[in-house]
């Protein structure tokens, strides 16, 4: 517990083990747009202005509960639920010491489609686009054990091979107060800015095994993550992390260029959620995420040997700049192509 301004006691929040400063200039609550759920003009304006729209009690809870039950089956299959846990405090109490964060790919595609094609959700996106909307066929049902969370990143670097008119819908599959590690959005990070301009040009599946390795905020970052330091991301941008106490039936829709992360799950139970991407039905779709059996990120565009050659050549160039007449023993210059 921490004491905020005016002596108000607050629950300590962390992300990737770093304390999230809850000063109002650094952390805030999401703006609600529930009364405008089918007003396309307002939704589009708020997406342009804020980068997100947050809607309370907008979805069919019975459909969500069916997906929640399937995730419960997976947790039981993994023997991850603590039989002695407090079920009154946690829907799915976790076995002590268990660390688990994963996408549950075993959930039946038809059950996923029942969620993504529910009339309430389609109506929201049709209002946003002003035309017919469709979800990507691949979805991401997630479970996160105590202590786990997601690092800051943008979705665009993972799914940039289709239309730029692509939005993420993050849907809690249970009530998720701040202590349970829900999603948070970095305020105004969807606007063009010098911090993410180069980052957003990445295509994660083209990075191979070594191409995405870099240093950011004093730590090694791999792949599509923007940083391992949510606290320093906030200071870099000078804006706020935004989140709220989510409830079953809520949905937050945000730009795929927006930086987001989760708070750490500081409860004793699992956090469950699902994220879906929507686009106009007539736009080009990223082929990795459509069809009966989407490949998603199951393949890489370059093999490890090609990537090792890139690392070798990069090291050679670095040494040539430092010592023009010296090189690594046994490494011959590659011929020009």
C-alpha positions, 0 to 999 in steps of 0.5 A: 500500500502507498499513501497518495496526495491528501493521505489517500491510501492506494494499492501499489501498482507495478508493471514488469516489477517496476513501480507505476507512479500513481501521481495524477500527472503520470497515471490516470483512468480511462475516459468512458464512451459508453453512451456513444457506443453506436455513434460512429462520429463520436467514436471516430473522433475519440479514436483520433483524439485519444487513440482508444474508446472504452465502453462499459457493459457493451458486450453479451456476457453469456458469450463471454462466460462460455469462453471463460469456461473453456479457459477454466477447462485449460487451467484444470488440464494444466493442474494450475488451479489451487484447490485450497484457494479462496474462490470467493476472492479469486475466480481461478486461484493459482497454485502457489509459486506457479508462473504462467503466461500464455495464449490458449490456442486449444479453444475451439474456433467456433467458440471464438467466432461466437464471441468475435461475431456477436452483434454488439461488437460488430455494431460498434466496429461498423459504427467506427468504420462507417461500413461493414466490419470483420474480425481477424480469424485468429484471436488471442485468449490469454491467461496470466498467473500472479506476478505476470504481465505484458511489456510495452509494445504496439500491435502494428509491428506484429500485424502490419501486412494488411490494411492500416485501418486495423484496431484492437479490441481487448476484452476482459473475461472476468472482473479485473480491478487494477490489482489483477493486472489489466491493460493500460494505454500510454496516453497520446502514443498513437500520434506520430512522434520521434520515439516510436517512428522508427520502431513502428516500421518494424515487421516482427516476423522479418526480424528473424532470430537476432534482428530485433535485439537492441538496447532501450532504456538501459535494458536488452529488448528482443522482438516486438517489445518497445521497452522493458521499462514501463516507468521509463516509457512514461517519462520518455513520453511525458504523458500518463499510463491510463487504466481502470477497474474493468468488468465482465462485459467491458471492451476497450478498442484502440489503435494498433499503433498505440503503446500499451502494456499490462499492470502486473497481476498482484492477486492470487488468481489468474487473469483471463482476457481475449484480444481481437483485431477488427478492420473494414470487411473490404480492406486487405487482410494480413494473410497470417491471421485469416482462414480456418487455420491461421498461421499467426506468428508460427513461421519466420521469414528468415532462418537462423543461419541467414540471421547468423550471417547478418550478425557476423557481417554486422560485427565485421563492419563494426570492427572495420570502423574501429580498426580498419586494418584489422579483423577477426581471425578466420573471417574473410570479407564477403564479396560485393553483390 
